[in-house]
Amino acid sequence: MTAAPAVIRSSRRPGDKPNLLVLWTDQQRADTMAAYGNYRYRVPTLNRLAEESVVFERCYVTQPVCTPSRSSVMTGLWPHRTGCVRNNIPLPPECKTLPELVGDSSYRTAYMGKWHLGDELFAQHGFEHWVSIEDIYNQYFSPGRDPNTRSSYHHFLLRLGYKPDGNNQFSRRFATTVPIEHSKPSFLAQEAARFVLEHRREPWMLYVNTLEPHTPFSSALNDLHSEEEAPLPPNYPGIPEGPEPEWYRRRREQFTRNRSEGFDLRTPEGWRRMNRNYAGLCSLVDQAFARILWALEVSGQAENTIVVHTSDHGEMLGAHSLMAKSVMYEEAVRVPLLIRAPFRLRPHRVPYPVSHIDLVPTLLELMGLRDPGLDGRSLVGYLTSERQPEDVFIEWTSDLSEGGPNGRAVVTPEGWKLVLHDTDACMLFDRNRDPLELRNVYGGGPTRELRRRIELWQRRVGDRLELPA
């Protein structure tokens, strides 16, 4: 490990052009750390960060799949507004990311890791420095981009003497076989720590996005957790009472039939192995984040840096006998959200449902800047009692290659979740009485009122999806 430099205090006072460090993951459930009730996973870095942060207990994504969710995290706009309603749709130039919204040339800006918003390997959207890790998206490059370009991580592995395992590139599966110090999270930690240390005398914005704990569910830490430390979800097998969307049933059958990710999901043993491997991936990410936060601390910038941790969506891991995302069950749509800003915020817990749509306005406020008219609102109001608990809305647009319905959902502060689909069964869960979402009571309770709230939201945000009467 690089020797720690002497701490150099910045001439900036805390709160004066604060730095921004966004540490985010891909496919991380909320209940993967102690702040969300999981004291078994070995994630000491995230647990410490949560103790120093505002913990949003019920944060929901705008859409439970990569590209749409990422577009909202980066821009503060709904997927139907960015046009990124499905995977592998590029973020349009006119949709500004946070660095573009800030528009301050004194900031050094960097994006490191998975992007999944088009032209994966090329600096764009206000980021000067670009470190890439994914080589599977070249078919989606814009015209004029060289499809033979390879990621920063590819070249890192070549320097170490590794040989590509196919088509002149390293597969995602290959990256799961290397030692911890050569893994994608460790590579990103090395690059991010270097950036933080080199730019300690000037303001910066740095986004670091790991692929992990996304599939493939494998790493050098597969056996770090026992079955007791990474148990099956309490709602496995968890087939709910009442109508379930046909789309969900088809996904369940597909995962079981195809031995997804090499696990035999016809048996509890296959799901148990998956859960242990997933926990190991969370620990792999945790050790990488530790190195980045170390660099922040030794460089004397911790008191003037906003640190955010979240994920683009969750992971079912056997809940309702499903894996991955793309459904409206809690495990897929709820993610961690931690915000540490020592110059402005005290550690606190916010129990109300909140949305990723509010993240960019929140960061703009913490950076002392005005909201230019984004779709969300700053979450800081929850800490000053200026904002009352509100409904949270979630979108789903059908994946054309897999079929399935379009949908919209509302999650209320009172504990209800209504999911409306245009061509499939709808769902209503009373999460106060049924937190594991095992009983669909659609048609009863406040169905009519919640439907009205979704319709009002659609009119307010210009969402034209037609839902069944």
N, C-alpha and C positions, 0 to 999 in steps of 0.2 A: 504494500500500500504506500502511496506517496506520502512523504513526511509532511506533517502539518506546518503551514507557514505561520509566521507570527501574525497575530490578530491585528488587522489594520482597521481602525474605526473610520467609518465614512464621515465626510463633512456634512452629509444630510442628516437631519434630525428624524426620529421615527415619525412616519406619516408623510414625510416630504418625498414626493415621487417614490413611493414604495415599490419594491420589486414584487414580482408575481411568480410563484412556482406552483404549477398544476401537476400533481402526481396522479395520473389516472390509469386505470386498468381496463381490460376487456373481459367482460362476462363474469364480473365479481358480484356475488350476492351480498346483500347487506349483512347477513348474519355470519360474517367471516372474522369478526373481531369482538373483543370484550365489550365495547361500547354498545353493541347490538345483541348482547346476550351470549356470545360464544367465547367461553373461557378455555376452550380446548385447543383451538388452532394455535400454532406457534408463530405468532406475528407480533413480537414485542415492539417493533418500531411503530407499526400502525396503532397499537394499543397506547403507546406513549403519546403519539401525536393526537389521538382522540382526547386524552386527558388534558391537553393544552388547547383544545379547539372548541368551537361551537359544534355540537353534534346534532345534526338534523335527523331525528329518529325515523321519519317516514318520508324519504325522498324518492320521487318517482321520475322515471325517464319520460321523454315525450313520445317515444316509440320504441318497443323492445326488440330492436335489431340495430346493427352497427351504424351504417351510414346515416340513416335518418336521425338517430339519437346524437351522433357526433355533430351533425350540422347544427343542431340546437345548442349543444354545449359550446360550440365555437362562435355562434352568431347571435344567440338570443332570439331566434326566430323559429316558428313551428315548421316541421318538415313540409307541410303543404305550402308553406310560404317560400322556403328555399328551393322547392322542387325535388329535394333529396328524399323521396318517399319510399325508395327501395335501395337495396345495396348496390354499390358500384355506379351511382349517379354522381358526377362531379359537382362540387360546390360552385355555383355560378360566380363569376368575377364580381358582380354587383352586390353579392351578399358578403358583407364585411365581417371579418373575424375581429376579436377583441383588439389585437395590435393595430389593425386598420382603423378601428373606431377611436382608439386612443390617439393615433396619428402624431406621436411625439418622437421626433428624430433623435432625441437624446437617449431613448431607450434602445438597448441592444435586445434583439428578439431571436428566439430559437425554438424550433420544433424538433423533437426527437422521438422516434418510435413509429408505431402504427398510425396512419393518417386516414386511409379509407374514404377519402373525399375527392379522389381523382388525381391523376399524375403523381402517383405515390412517392416517387423518388426525387422529386424536383421542388426546390424552394418556391414558395408561393404565398399569397394572402397575407402579406405583411411580415413574414418570417425571413430574416436575413440568413440565419444559420440553420442547416437542415441535416439531420442524421436519420437515415432510414434503415428499416430492418426487414421489410417484407418484399419478396420477389415474385409474388403470385398474381400481381395485378397489371402486368405489362399489356395484356390484351385490352385494357381499358384506357391506355394512354391516349392523350389528345393527338391529332394529326401533327406530324413533325417531330414527335418525341421518339427517341431511339428505343425500340423494344428490347434491344440487347444491353441496355444499361442495367447495372446491378447495384444492389443496396450497399450502404456503408457497412452493414453487418457481413455481407458476402465478402467484401474485401478484407474485413477484420479476420474472418475465418481463413481466407487464403494466406494472409500473413502468418498465421499460426501453423500453416502447413497442411490444413485440411483440404480434401479433394471433393468437389461437388458430387452429389449422389445421383444426378440426372439432369439432362438438358442444360448443362453449364450453369446450374444453380443449386443451391442448398435447399432442400425441402424443409417444410416445417417439422416434419417427422425427424429429419436429421438433427435439427437444432435441439431436440429433446434428449439426444444421446450424449451430448458433450458434458464435460465437468461444469460445476457451478460457475467457476470463474470465466468460462467461455460462453455461457448462456446469454440469451438476448437481454434479460434484465440486467445482468452484470455488465455487459457491454454498454448499455444505455447509462448505467450508473457511472461508469468511467467517463463517458463523454459529458454527462451532465455535471459531474463534480468538476471537471476541467473548466467548463463554461462558467460555473458559479465562482470559482477561484480567480479566473482570468479577468472577470468583469466586476470584481468586488468594489471598484472605485466609481462605478457608474450604474444608473438604474437599468434593470433588465426585466424581460418577461420570458419565462422558460416553461414550455409544456413538455412533459415526459410521459409517453403513453406506452406501456408494456402490452404485448400480445397476451401474455399470461394474466389470469388463469384460464384463458380461452383454450379450446382444443388445439392440438392434441393433448389429452390429459396424461402427460408423462413428463418426467424430469429425473434428475439425479436424486431428488428427494421423495421418490415414490413411497418409500418405506419409513419416512420420518414420523408419520402419525400411525398410531394403532387404530384398530377398528373402533375402540371406545372413544378415541380422540376425534375421529371423523366418522360418526355414525350415520346411518341412513336417516333421511328426513322423517319427522314424525308423521307426515302425511304420505308415506309410502306404504302400500301401493296407491291408496288414496283416490280411487275412482269416485267422483262425487255423485251424490244422489241428485236426481232431477236431470233435465236435459243437459247434455254437454255438446258443444259444437262438433260436428262431424270432422272438421278440420283438425281438431285436437286428437280425435280418435285415430285418424289416418297417420298423424305424426307418431303416435304411440306405437302403432303397429309397424311402422317403418323402422323405428329405432330398434325394436325387438327383432324384427326379421333380418335386418342387415348387419347385426353384430356391430353397432355403431362404435367407432373408435377402437374396435377390437375387443370390446367387453360383451360378454354374454348376458344381455339384459333380460333374458327369460328367467333368471334366478336372482335372489337377493345377493348372492356372492358377487355377481358381476357388478351390481350397483355399489356394493361395499368397496370393491377394488377401485371403482371410479371415484368414490368420495375420498378415499385415502390419497389417491394421486392428485386430486383437485386441491386438497389441503396442502400437499407438498408444493404445488405451484404457488399457492398464496404465500408460503414461507419463502419461496425463491424470490418473489417480488419484494417481500418484506426486507430481506437482506440487502437488496439493491437500493431500496428507498433509504435504508439506514446510511449508506455511503453518501447519498446526495444530501441528506439532512446534516451529516457530519461536515461536509464542505460548507454548507450554509452557516453552521455554527462557528467553525474555526475561522471563517473569513470575516466574522464580526457583523454579519448582515441579518441575523435571525430576527432582531427586534424591528427591523424595517422591511420585512418580507411577508406578504400574504401567501400562505400555503393552503392549497386546496387538495383534498383527496376525494375522488369519486370514481365511478365506472360507467361505461356506456349502456350497460344493461346487466341483468342478472343471469342466473343459470338454474335450471330446475333440479338437476342432480338426483332425479328419482322421485321428487315430489309429484304426486298424481301419476307416477310411472312415466314421466316425461324427462327428457334432457334438453339442453340448449335453451333457446329463448323463443321469441315469435308468438307467444301466447300472453294472455292477460292475467294469468295467475301471479300471485304476489312475488313468488321467487324469481320471476323473470322481469318484472317491472319495477321492483324496489331495489335501490342501490345505496351504498354508503355515501354520505356527504359530510365531510369535515372541513371547516374553515378556521384557520388560525391567523389572526391578525393582531399581534400583541399591542400595537400602538392604538388600537381602536376597540377590540372585542375581548371580553373576558370569557373564559371557558363556561359553557352553558349548554343546556339541552333544550331543543325545540321539539315538542311532542306532536305538533300539527303536521298534516301532510303538506309537503312542498314539492315544487317541480323544478327540473333542470332548466325550464324556460326562464327561470328567475336568476340563473347563475351569472350571466353576463351583466345584467343591471346591478347585481350585488357587487361584483368586482369593480365596476365603474364607480359606484359610490365609495367603496373603500379606497379607491385610488384618487378620490377627490374630483371626479369628473361627472358630467351630466349625462343622463340617459337620453340618447337621441330619438327615442320613440320606438323602443323595442317591444316585443310581444309580452314580455314578463315585467315583473316589478321587483325591486330590491328586497331581499330577505332581511336586511338589517332592521326593517320596521318591526319584525317579530321580537327583536331584542329590546326595543324601546316602547313596546305596546302601542305603536302607531299603526300597526297592521293587525287586523283581526284574522282568525283562522278562516281559510277559504277552501273551496273545492279545487281539486286538481284534476286535470284532464289528460287523457292519453290517446294517441292515434294508432291505428294500424291500417296499412295499405297492403293489399294482397301482393304476394310475391308471384309474378307472372309465371315463373318456371314451376311453381309448386301448386298453384291454385289456391283455393281458400277464400274466405270472405274478407271484406273490408270492415273495419270496426272503429268504434269510439267508446271511451270509458270515462266515468267520473268516479273519483274517490273523495268521500266527504269527510270533514272533521268529525262528524258524528259516528263514523265507522262503517258506512255503507259503500259498496262498490257495485256499480251497474255497468255492464258491458253490453253494448248493442252491436249486432252484426247485420250487414245488409242482406246476406243470403244464407245465414246459418243460425243456429240456436243462440239466444241471448242468455245472459247470466246476471243474477243478483245475489250478492253475498252480504250477510250481516256479520261483519268481522268482529263485532263485540262478542257475539254468541258463538261464532263459527270462525275463529282466526285461521284455521287450516283450510278454509274454503272447501268444505266437504258436502255442503248442501246448497244447491241452487234453488233459490226461492223466487225466481223471476215471475213476475205477474202479481206478486203479493207485496205487502209492505209499501214503501214509498216509490214503487216503480214509476208511476205516472209523473210524480214530482221530479224525480231524478232525470227522467227522459226530457222533461221541460228544461232542466238546467243544461243538459248537453246541447239542446237546440238553441238556447240563448247564447251559449258559448260559441257555437258554430257561426251564428249570425255576427257576433262581435269580432271574430277573428277571420271572417271570410272563408270558412270551411264549407265547401259545397257538396260534401258527401251526403247522398240521400239515404236515410235510414228508414227502416220499416215503421209504419204507423203503429 
